[in-house]
Amino acid sequence: MGYAAEVRLCHQCGASVEADARFCSACGASSDEQEAGGASDPLVGRVVGGTYLLQEVVGVGGMGRVYAATHTHLGKAYAVKVLPEG
């Protein structure tokens, strides 16, 4: 029986990538960019819509970014999609 490798989502295209891979097999983004992408996201740690505290990027695609968020009044976990400007 084989083992299941740890995976993460590519910050560039949102594809599943093995955690120890140096590059995304779908779009070619480097793992150095992967680490920098999540840590430097300007919305992480901010409250949007006056209600949702964005905690981390969980996916990125052509239509925007998806964040793990917490509702500031209810304390419940949500996913929030932020569309690009324009």
PyMOL commands that place a pseudoatom at each C-alpha (Angstrom):
pseudoatom trace, name=CA, resn=MET, resi=1, chain=A, elem=C, hetatm=0, pos=[0.000, 0.000, 0.000]
pseudoatom trace, name=CA, resn=GLY, resi=2, chain=A, elem=C, hetatm=0, pos=[1.425, 3.420, -0.978]
pseudoatom trace, name=CA, resn=TYR, resi=3, chain=A, elem=C, hetatm=0, pos=[1.452, 6.515, 1.135]
pseudoatom trace, name=CA, resn=ALA, resi=4, chain=A, elem=C, hetatm=0, pos=[-0.451, 9.723, 0.473]
pseudoatom trace, name=CA, resn=ALA, resi=5, chain=A, elem=C, hetatm=0, pos=[1.902, 12.650, -0.075]
pseudoatom trace, name=CA, resn=GLU, resi=6, chain=A, elem=C, hetatm=0, pos=[1.164, 15.954, 1.618]
pseudoatom trace, name=CA, resn=VAL, resi=7, chain=A, elem=C, hetatm=0, pos=[-0.222, 18.484, -0.807]
pseudoatom trace, name=CA, resn=ARG, resi=8, chain=A, elem=C, hetatm=0, pos=[-0.750, 22.234, -0.876]
pseudoatom trace, name=CA, resn=LEU, resi=9, chain=A, elem=C, hetatm=0, pos=[-2.469, 24.566, -3.302]
pseudoatom trace, name=CA, resn=CYS, resi=10, chain=A, elem=C, hetatm=0, pos=[-0.445, 26.539, -5.809]
pseudoatom trace, name=CA, resn=HIS, resi=11, chain=A, elem=C, hetatm=0, pos=[-0.759, 30.264, -5.091]
pseudoatom trace, name=CA, resn=GLN, resi=12, chain=A, elem=C, hetatm=0, pos=[-0.690, 31.023, -8.811]
pseudoatom trace, name=CA, resn=CYS, resi=13, chain=A, elem=C, hetatm=0, pos=[-3.250, 28.625, -10.288]
pseudoatom trace, name=CA, resn=GLY, resi=14, chain=A, elem=C, hetatm=0, pos=[-4.814, 26.793, -7.329]
pseudoatom trace, name=CA, resn=ALA, resi=15, chain=A, elem=C, hetatm=0, pos=[-3.719, 23.320, -8.506]
pseudoatom trace, name=CA, resn=SER, resi=16, chain=A, elem=C, hetatm=0, pos=[-2.792, 20.644, -5.953]
pseudoatom trace, name=CA, resn=VAL, resi=17, chain=A, elem=C, hetatm=0, pos=[0.994, 20.375, -5.601]
pseudoatom trace, name=CA, resn=GLU, resi=18, chain=A, elem=C, hetatm=0, pos=[3.045, 17.948, -3.506]
pseudoatom trace, name=CA, resn=ALA, resi=19, chain=A, elem=C, hetatm=0, pos=[4.335, 19.820, -0.452]
pseudoatom trace, name=CA, resn=ASP, resi=20, chain=A, elem=C, hetatm=0, pos=[7.998, 19.119, -1.272]
pseudoatom trace, name=CA, resn=ALA, resi=21, chain=A, elem=C, hetatm=0, pos=[7.748, 20.025, -4.986]
pseudoatom trace, name=CA, resn=ARG, resi=22, chain=A, elem=C, hetatm=0, pos=[9.938, 22.907, -6.133]
pseudoatom trace, name=CA, resn=PHE, resi=23, chain=A, elem=C, hetatm=0, pos=[7.553, 23.908, -8.939]
pseudoatom trace, name=CA, resn=CYS, resi=24, chain=A, elem=C, hetatm=0, pos=[3.832, 23.632, -9.674]
pseudoatom trace, name=CA, resn=SER, resi=25, chain=A, elem=C, hetatm=0, pos=[3.334, 21.001, -12.370]
pseudoatom trace, name=CA, resn=ALA, resi=26, chain=A, elem=C, hetatm=0, pos=[0.317, 22.886, -13.752]
pseudoatom trace, name=CA, resn=CYS, resi=27, chain=A, elem=C, hetatm=0, pos=[1.664, 26.435, -14.155]
pseudoatom trace, name=CA, resn=GLY, resi=28, chain=A, elem=C, hetatm=0, pos=[5.365, 26.276, -13.250]
pseudoatom trace, name=CA, resn=ALA, resi=29, chain=A, elem=C, hetatm=0, pos=[5.282, 28.702, -10.288]
pseudoatom trace, name=CA, resn=SER, resi=30, chain=A, elem=C, hetatm=0, pos=[8.267, 28.108, -8.015]
pseudoatom trace, name=CA, resn=SER, resi=31, chain=A, elem=C, hetatm=0, pos=[7.940, 27.016, -4.386]
pseudoatom trace, name=CA, resn=ASP, resi=32, chain=A, elem=C, hetatm=0, pos=[9.838, 30.192, -3.375]
pseudoatom trace, name=CA, resn=GLU, resi=33, chain=A, elem=C, hetatm=0, pos=[6.996, 32.182, -4.925]
pseudoatom trace, name=CA, resn=GLN, resi=34, chain=A, elem=C, hetatm=0, pos=[4.511, 29.872, -3.176]
pseudoatom trace, name=CA, resn=GLU, resi=35, chain=A, elem=C, hetatm=0, pos=[5.886, 30.763, 0.255]
pseudoatom trace, name=CA, resn=ALA, resi=36, chain=A, elem=C, hetatm=0, pos=[6.117, 34.462, -0.513]
pseudoatom trace, name=CA, resn=GLY, resi=37, chain=A, elem=C, hetatm=0, pos=[2.625, 34.548, -2.017]
pseudoatom trace, name=CA, resn=GLY, resi=38, chain=A, elem=C, hetatm=0, pos=[0.794, 33.524, 1.139]
pseudoatom trace, name=CA, resn=ALA, resi=39, chain=A, elem=C, hetatm=0, pos=[2.964, 35.494, 3.545]
pseudoatom trace, name=CA, resn=SER, resi=40, chain=A, elem=C, hetatm=0, pos=[2.798, 38.763, 1.631]
pseudoatom trace, name=CA, resn=ASP, resi=41, chain=A, elem=C, hetatm=0, pos=[-0.889, 38.807, 0.728]
pseudoatom trace, name=CA, resn=PRO, resi=42, chain=A, elem=C, hetatm=0, pos=[-2.127, 42.294, 1.638]
pseudoatom trace, name=CA, resn=LEU, resi=43, chain=A, elem=C, hetatm=0, pos=[-5.600, 41.109, 2.662]
pseudoatom trace, name=CA, resn=VAL, resi=44, chain=A, elem=C, hetatm=0, pos=[-4.528, 38.473, 5.195]
pseudoatom trace, name=CA, resn=GLY, resi=45, chain=A, elem=C, hetatm=0, pos=[-5.260, 39.825, 8.660]
pseudoatom trace, name=CA, resn=ARG, resi=46, chain=A, elem=C, hetatm=0, pos=[-7.756, 42.430, 7.429]
pseudoatom trace, name=CA, resn=VAL, resi=47, chain=A, elem=C, hetatm=0, pos=[-11.503, 42.600, 7.993]
pseudoatom trace, name=CA, resn=VAL, resi=48, chain=A, elem=C, hetatm=0, pos=[-13.540, 42.828, 4.785]
pseudoatom trace, name=CA, resn=GLY, resi=49, chain=A, elem=C, hetatm=0, pos=[-17.161, 43.790, 4.502]
pseudoatom trace, name=CA, resn=GLY, resi=50, chain=A, elem=C, hetatm=0, pos=[-16.992, 44.913, 8.121]
pseudoatom trace, name=CA, resn=THR, resi=51, chain=A, elem=C, hetatm=0, pos=[-17.542, 41.295, 9.144]
pseudoatom trace, name=CA, resn=TYR, resi=52, chain=A, elem=C, hetatm=0, pos=[-14.981, 38.757, 7.907]
pseudoatom trace, name=CA, resn=LEU, resi=53, chain=A, elem=C, hetatm=0, pos=[-11.428, 38.515, 9.243]
pseudoatom trace, name=CA, resn=LEU, resi=54, chain=A, elem=C, hetatm=0, pos=[-9.312, 36.979, 6.460]
pseudoatom trace, name=CA, resn=GLN, resi=55, chain=A, elem=C, hetatm=0, pos=[-6.841, 34.498, 7.929]
pseudoatom trace, name=CA, resn=GLU, resi=56, chain=A, elem=C, hetatm=0, pos=[-5.086, 32.764, 5.045]
pseudoatom trace, name=CA, resn=VAL, resi=57, chain=A, elem=C, hetatm=0, pos=[-5.242, 32.127, 1.321]
pseudoatom trace, name=CA, resn=VAL, resi=58, chain=A, elem=C, hetatm=0, pos=[-6.701, 28.696, 0.587]
pseudoatom trace, name=CA, resn=GLY, resi=59, chain=A, elem=C, hetatm=0, pos=[-6.965, 28.942, -3.183]
pseudoatom trace, name=CA, resn=VAL, resi=60, chain=A, elem=C, hetatm=0, pos=[-6.159, 31.110, -6.181]
pseudoatom trace, name=CA, resn=GLY, resi=61, chain=A, elem=C, hetatm=0, pos=[-7.628, 30.977, -9.635]
pseudoatom trace, name=CA, resn=GLY, resi=62, chain=A, elem=C, hetatm=0, pos=[-8.513, 33.046, -12.646]
pseudoatom trace, name=CA, resn=MET, resi=63, chain=A, elem=C, hetatm=0, pos=[-11.560, 34.538, -10.930]
pseudoatom trace, name=CA, resn=GLY, resi=64, chain=A, elem=C, hetatm=0, pos=[-9.921, 35.595, -7.657]
pseudoatom trace, name=CA, resn=ARG, resi=65, chain=A, elem=C, hetatm=0, pos=[-8.600, 34.343, -4.329]
pseudoatom trace, name=CA, resn=VAL, resi=66, chain=A, elem=C, hetatm=0, pos=[-10.364, 32.316, -1.669]
pseudoatom trace, name=CA, resn=TYR, resi=67, chain=A, elem=C, hetatm=0, pos=[-9.555, 32.972, 1.976]
pseudoatom trace, name=CA, resn=ALA, resi=68, chain=A, elem=C, hetatm=0, pos=[-10.263, 31.113, 5.194]
pseudoatom trace, name=CA, resn=ALA, resi=69, chain=A, elem=C, hetatm=0, pos=[-12.090, 33.677, 7.304]
pseudoatom trace, name=CA, resn=THR, resi=70, chain=A, elem=C, hetatm=0, pos=[-13.813, 34.089, 10.647]
pseudoatom trace, name=CA, resn=HIS, resi=71, chain=A, elem=C, hetatm=0, pos=[-17.072, 35.967, 11.117]
pseudoatom trace, name=CA, resn=THR, resi=72, chain=A, elem=C, hetatm=0, pos=[-16.151, 38.667, 13.646]
pseudoatom trace, name=CA, resn=HIS, resi=73, chain=A, elem=C, hetatm=0, pos=[-19.515, 38.626, 15.448]
pseudoatom trace, name=CA, resn=LEU, resi=74, chain=A, elem=C, hetatm=0, pos=[-20.439, 34.934, 15.312]
pseudoatom trace, name=CA, resn=GLY, resi=75, chain=A, elem=C, hetatm=0, pos=[-16.968, 33.400, 15.526]
pseudoatom trace, name=CA, resn=LYS, resi=76, chain=A, elem=C, hetatm=0, pos=[-17.864, 30.901, 12.779]
pseudoatom trace, name=CA, resn=ALA, resi=77, chain=A, elem=C, hetatm=0, pos=[-15.469, 29.822, 10.035]
pseudoatom trace, name=CA, resn=TYR, resi=78, chain=A, elem=C, hetatm=0, pos=[-16.228, 30.827, 6.449]
pseudoatom trace, name=CA, resn=ALA, resi=79, chain=A, elem=C, hetatm=0, pos=[-14.604, 30.867, 3.045]
pseudoatom trace, name=CA, resn=VAL, resi=80, chain=A, elem=C, hetatm=0, pos=[-14.551, 34.278, 1.366]
pseudoatom trace, name=CA, resn=LYS, resi=81, chain=A, elem=C, hetatm=0, pos=[-13.828, 34.753, -2.330]
pseudoatom trace, name=CA, resn=VAL, resi=82, chain=A, elem=C, hetatm=0, pos=[-12.337, 38.089, -3.352]
pseudoatom trace, name=CA, resn=LEU, resi=83, chain=A, elem=C, hetatm=0, pos=[-12.593, 38.964, -7.029]
pseudoatom trace, name=CA, resn=PRO, resi=84, chain=A, elem=C, hetatm=0, pos=[-9.874, 40.974, -8.761]
pseudoatom trace, name=CA, resn=GLU, resi=85, chain=A, elem=C, hetatm=0, pos=[-10.508, 44.647, -9.424]
pseudoatom trace, name=CA, resn=GLY, resi=86, chain=A, elem=C, hetatm=0, pos=[-12.142, 45.404, -12.735]
for i in range(1, 86): cmd.bond("trace and resi %d" % i, "trace and resi %d" % (i + 1))
show_as sticks, trace
zoom trace
